[in-house]
Amino acid sequence: MPLLYVTDLAYPARGRRYCDEDILLTSRLREHFPLALCHPLDAAGMMADFDAVIVRNSGPVLHYQEAYDAFRAAALAAGTRVYNPLTGRGDMAGKQYLLDLTAAGHPVIPTIDDPADLALLPAVPSYAVKPKQGADSIGLTFTPHPQGPAGVNLIQPRIDFAYEVSFYFVDDAFQYALHAPDPDRRWELEPYEATAADLDFARSFIAWNTLSHGIQRVDACRAPSGELLLVELEDLNPYLSLDLVPPATQEAFITALTQSLHSFLTV
């Protein structure tokens, strides 16, 4: 079954080389599937000739929102298999989930989208404000007095966290974790030994998202109180930092992805 692998090999990610990761993954996946690569701007026009589309390191859709919306609409209308499936409730659907999870009492950085609701957040000297439709920290600012119309920006307390940590899953199976010991250097990652409590935390969001197949990354921070708080649930095209994990872990991830794709294509 031929796959259309969507990637932007030239995307200039800060501190990362998306293209290296996709070169590795496609070189291994083509051992199991006929496979072609295409730029995200070309996906809608090419997908009819393939049994499924796998969206990988295609960059923030904010940079090509109209083309992505057209691709998504066409795929849903045609019943095209897209991996990750387009039913994701995390970043794939925008940032509303951070508000929903906050309201439901999940362990997430408290989030509002209306400055009038500031009293619902912990009182802190500074707040993080970022566009509700943003990505990759585009438009992120810090201010003691958030302002502006309701529904435009996400507002969160600025937390003096110890470090950020990411948990990587294929389907609902945990693969590995990486963390950034220095909070000021988000992408200087090192392997992280996840505890049972850490995995319970991460798996709760994988379960909440209800994706039957796909690659997901649960990003969290270690709050001053010691608890983990969700930062993002990446379920569209999460970068995997595969170059930073041991060879055996890398092989296990590729095997899990291959098996997941085989299962996805036979559903």
C-alpha angles and dihedrals in degrees: 000000000000119000129207107215112203116207141141101223091186098051107134101225116181111253093348138086107218091181094062092055094049093045088055095046096045092047089057099038092053087065085071107025138034100249142186130185125223139172115254090247089062099044099093092052096047106037097086090074094058136069093226143001121226113199112206132151096356096140128240110325087220086084093057103018097149093051092046092050089051091049092049093048093047093048092050092046093050096041090239116174108244122185113236090038113242092241094084115135097201129073089329088073096041129259099302089103090071089059092044093049091048092052091048092053099247120155096267133128100275109258136189132169100205123070087211088069095056091119088068090067128071112271107254135160093248139021131208112233122188135161113273089227094044134116139188091026090295108166094007114157136168123223139158090222115044113202139172140083122320119264098023104089137031114233122201135166112259103245124205092220125181096227144327122249133189128206118203123209138181107205102323095326119108113231109176144320133231130188139194107226091192111061090206093058105056097174099044092097133179132187113275128205104224118214124220089257091051091053092047087054094049095043091053089066094043088054091046091054093056096204109158092202137014149077116287134179121201110204117197142163130220105240122214088256089061097248125120118245124195115249099174141347104216110200104146109062109337117186108237105202088218091164089068099057126082117268093252091054090047091052092048091052093050090048091050091048092049092050091047091052092049089052093045093052093053098048 
